[in-house]
């Protein structure tokens, strides 16, 4: 259903388009939309949670421009509601929309800690860094209650298997005790995603994430605890947030970040429609400029799926962003070499407590 929905409080998407795999599209008639006289009033949209009965939680990645690796995502869908999130189209595989469904219908892998323990105990498991999350944020709001990410960290700490985390939520500091212990044997590192220092922009672009100042405090807390921490200025949105890049890197460095990375916004599949509608709804005077700048770095299109190009774009404007990033990373000391996380301490931990003579 592509009709714009009355504003929902603290939500990113403004529409809920039919998924690209759906053969049937249902559109309500005007008379079936209640409260037309109140259409401009904010309407709360209740988040629904569903049990995800997955049989495994480790996802192996062989993307040429990301490199081989393993990801663990306790949640599918993300209540943070970031309008640009590249994971949104994944909800269409569930028969749902990349729009409001993605941020209001969350699938919870309740058995994630148990499944993780089982997979780490398997003889075929080769000890390596696990990325938590990699797709949706492992510290989204429901984590405060369910603590699935914390339980997974406890498993990883027990096995002494290294972990790398990325989040937009200050909630990561709740697990400082586990991360600090893992960092003592070079088993943990974290990245805080920081897209803007403007809290007003953050509220409409990433409505349920931690405010910029809280993310900077998270960097400071992690750094003071001896946990290697970096900043991801991602995604950079040309024409909207790229001018903030020097200030973002300066603030992150002053808070204790040691390294930095960036990715230019990717608008794959239904994200193009969602993002354009969001711009029209929230920033109409900037819409043409933003879309024009995105096309400048995407060969005249709003997206480019080519390996090695999709993350950084190409062309003069993309080169300018890359050079700005490079110069400021050097200026603010965010080019420190990153020590690979250690796998040498890995140990299997059978649930029955009995170790094999050959492990």
ZAMARGU-4260 file (C-alpha; in steps of 0.2 Angstrom, whole numbers, plus 5000, padded with zeros to 4 digits):
<rodrens>
0) 5000/5000/5000 | 5009/5016/4994 | 4997/5029/5001 | 5007/5040/5013 | 5002/5036/5031
5) 4998/5050/5044 | 5014/5054/5054 | 5018/5041/5067 | 5028/5047/5082 | 5047/5044/5082
10) 5047/5034/5065 | 5058/5036/5051 | 5049/5030/5035 | 5034/5040/5030 | 5026/5026/5019
15) 5024/5007/5019 | 5026/5002/5001 | 5022/4984/4995 | 5037/4973/4995 | 5045/4969/4978
20) 5041/4951/4979 | 5023/4952/4983 | 5011/4949/4968 | 4996/4956/4977 | 4994/4974/4982
25) 4980/4980/4993 | 4975/4998/4994 | 4961/5004/5005 | 4948/5015/4998 | 4947/5033/5005
30) 4932/5029/5015 | 4941/5015/5024 | 4954/5027/5032 | 4947/5032/5049 | 4949/5049/5056
35) 4952/5059/5040 | 4949/5075/5049 | 4964/5071/5060 | 4976/5065/5047 | 4989/5078/5051
40) 4990/5073/5069 | 5004/5061/5075 | 4998/5043/5078 | 5008/5031/5088 | 5013/5016/5079
45) 5015/5001/5091 | 5030/4990/5088 | 5026/4971/5086 | 5038/4958/5091 | 5039/4940/5083
50) 5049/4925/5088 | 5062/4920/5074 | 5063/4901/5074 | 5080/4901/5065 | 5091/4886/5067
55) 5107/4895/5065 | 5113/4912/5070 | 5130/4914/5062 | 5130/4921/5044 | 5145/4919/5033
60) 5149/4933/5022 | 5161/4933/5006 | 5157/4950/4999 | 5172/4955/4988 | 5172/4973/4995
65) 5169/4969/5013 | 5180/4953/5015 | 5177/4936/5022 | 5169/4936/5039 | 5155/4930/5050
70) 5140/4940/5057 | 5128/4938/5071 | 5112/4947/5071 | 5100/4944/5086 | 5086/4954/5078
75) 5078/4956/5061 | 5071/4973/5058 | 5076/4988/5068 | 5066/5000/5079 | 5079/5013/5077
80) 5070/5018/5061 | 5085/5025/5051 | 5078/5030/5035 | 5093/5026/5024 | 5096/5009/5032
85) 5102/4996/5019 | 5094/4982/5028 | 5077/4988/5025 | 5074/4978/5009 | 5078/4962/5018
90) 5061/4963/5026 | 5053/4961/5009 | 5060/4943/5010 | 5047/4940/5024 | 5033/4947/5014
95) 5033/4963/5023 | 5037/4981/5018 | 5054/4990/5019 | 5045/5005/5025 | 5036/5006/5042
100) 5035/4987/5043 | 5054/4986/5045 | 5055/4997/5060 | 5038/4991/5068 | 5038/4972/5065
105) 5054/4965/5074 | 5059/4947/5073 | 5068/4941/5088 | 5080/4927/5088 | 5076/4921/5106
110) 5087/4906/5105 | 5102/4916/5098 | 5114/4913/5114 | 5110/4894/5114 | 5112/4892/5095
115) 5128/4902/5096 | 5135/4891/5109 | 5131/4876/5098 | 5139/4883/5083 | 5155/4888/5092
120) 5156/4870/5099 | 5155/4862/5082 | 5171/4855/5075 | 5169/4864/5059 | 5170/4881/5067
125) 5186/4890/5064 | 5189/4903/5077 | 5188/4920/5070 | 5181/4937/5074 | 5162/4938/5074
130) 5153/4955/5069 | 5139/4959/5080 | 5128/4965/5071 | 5133/4969/5054 | 5115/4971/5048
135) 5102/4978/5061 | 5108/4986/5077 | 5111/4973/5091 | 5108/4987/5103 | 5091/4993/5097
140) 5078/4998/5111 | 5071/4980/5114 | 5089/4974/5119 | 5087/4984/5135 | 5073/4972/5140
145) 5078/4955/5131 | 5097/4956/5134 | 5100/4944/5119 | 5116/4954/5114 | 5123/4953/5131
150) 5119/4934/5132 | 5128/4932/5116 | 5143/4942/5122 | 5143/4931/5138 | 5145/4915/5126
155) 5158/4923/5116 | 5168/4928/5132 | 5166/4910/5138 | 5173/4903/5122 | 5186/4917/5121
160) 5181/4920/5103 | 5184/4938/5098 | 5170/4950/5093 | 5168/4967/5084 | 5153/4977/5087
165) 5145/4992/5078 | 5130/5002/5085 | 5121/5019/5086 | 5116/5016/5104 | 5123/5021/5120
170) 5117/5005/5127 | 5133/4997/5122 | 5140/5004/5138 | 5129/4993/5149 | 5140/4978/5143
175) 5156/4987/5148 | 5161/4973/5161 | 5161/4959/5147 | 5169/4970/5134 | 5183/4976/5146
180) 5187/4958/5151 | 5187/4953/5132 | 5198/4967/5128 | 5211/4962/5141 | 5215/4947/5129
185) 5212/4957/5113 | 5196/4950/5110 | 5184/4965/5108 | 5183/4981/5098 | 5169/4992/5094
190) 5163/5005/5082 | 5151/5019/5085 | 5141/5025/5070 | 5140/5044/5070 | 5131/5052/5055
195) 5127/5070/5061 | 5130/5081/5076 | 5114/5090/5073 | 5101/5083/5086 | 5086/5090/5076
200) 5092/5080/5060 | 5095/5065/5070 | 5078/5065/5077 | 5070/5064/5060 | 5083/5054/5051
205) 5087/5041/5065 | 5072/5043/5076 | 5075/5030/5090 | 5094/5030/5090 | 5104/5038/5104
210) 5107/5057/5101 | 5124/5062/5095 | 5131/5068/5112 | 5126/5051/5119 | 5136/5042/5106
215) 5151/5053/5109 | 5149/5048/5127 | 5149/5030/5123 | 5165/5032/5113 | 5173/5041/5128
220) 5167/5027/5140 | 5173/5013/5130 | 5190/5021/5127 | 5193/5025/5145 | 5189/5007/5149
225) 5203/5001/5137 | 5191/4995/5124 | 5198/4999/5106 | 5184/5010/5099 | 5182/5018/5082
230) 5170/5029/5073 | 5160/5025/5057 | 5154/5041/5049 | 5141/5031/5040 | 5132/5033/5029
235) 5138/5050/5023 | 5123/5058/5013 | 5130/5069/5000 | 5122/5086/5000 | 5115/5083/5018
240) 5128/5077/5030 | 5145/5077/5020 | 5149/5095/5026 | 5149/5089/5044 | 5163/5076/5041
245) 5178/5086/5048 | 5167/5090/5064 | 5162/5072/5066 | 5180/5066/5065 | 5186/5080/5077
250) 5172/5076/5090 | 5175/5057/5089 | 5194/5060/5091 | 5192/5071/5106 | 5180/5058/5114
255) 5194/5044/5112 | 5191/5036/5095 | 5206/5028/5088 | 5201/5024/5070 | 5188/5029/5058
260) 5178/5023/5042 | 5165/5029/5031 | 5152/5023/5018 | 5142/5034/5006 | 5123/5031/5007
265) 5117/5016/4997 | 5099/5017/4990 | 5095/4999/4984 | 5078/4993/4979 | 5064/5001/4988
270) 5075/5012/4998 | 5075/5025/4983 | 5056/5027/4985 | 5057/5028/5004 | 5071/5040/5005
275) 5064/5052/4992 | 5047/5052/5001 | 5056/5056/5017 | 5065/5070/5010 | 5049/5077/5002
280) 5040/5076/5019 | 5054/5082/5030 | 5067/5092/5020 | 5058/5097/5004 | 5069/5112/5001
285) 5084/5101/5001 | 5077/5087/4991 | 5084/5091/4974 | 5101/5096/4980 | 5103/5079/4990
290) 5097/5068/4976 | 5108/5078/4964 | 5123/5075/4974 | 5119/5057/4977 | 5118/5055/4958
295) 5135/5064/4956 | 5143/5050/4966 | 5133/5036/4958 | 5135/5039/4939 | 5119/5049/4937
300) 5109/5036/4946 | 5103/5035/4964 | 5112/5018/4967 | 5127/5008/4960 | 5128/4990/4965
305) 5146/4987/4958 | 5158/4979/4970 | 5171/4991/4976 | 5161/5006/4970 | 5145/5004/4980
310) 5153/5009/4997 | 5163/5025/4992 | 5155/5030/4975 | 5165/5038/4961 | 5168/5054/4952
315) 5174/5071/4957 | 5162/5074/4971 | 5166/5056/4978 | 5184/5060/4977 | 5181/5076/4987
320) 5173/5067/5001 | 5187/5054/5001 | 5200/5067/5002 | 5191/5076/5015 | 5190/5060/5025
325) 5208/5056/5023 | 5215/5073/5028 | 5204/5074/5043 | 5208/5056/5049 | 5226/5061/5048
330) 5224/5078/5056 | 5214/5071/5071 | 5225/5055/5074 | 5212/5043/5068 | 5224/5033/5057
335) 5231/5022/5071 | 5235/5005/5065 | 5222/4992/5070 | 5228/4976/5079 | 5219/4961/5073
340) 5209/4953/5087 | 5216/4937/5094 | 5209/4920/5091 | 5223/4911/5100 | 5214/4910/5117
345) 5199/4901/5109 | 5192/4886/5118 | 5177/4875/5116 | 5165/4874/5130 | 5152/4860/5129
350) 5136/4862/5139 | 5139/4846/5149 | 5156/4853/5154 | 5166/4838/5147 | 5180/4842/5135
355) 5186/4831/5122 | 5203/4823/5124 | 5208/4830/5107 | 5201/4848/5109
</rodrens>
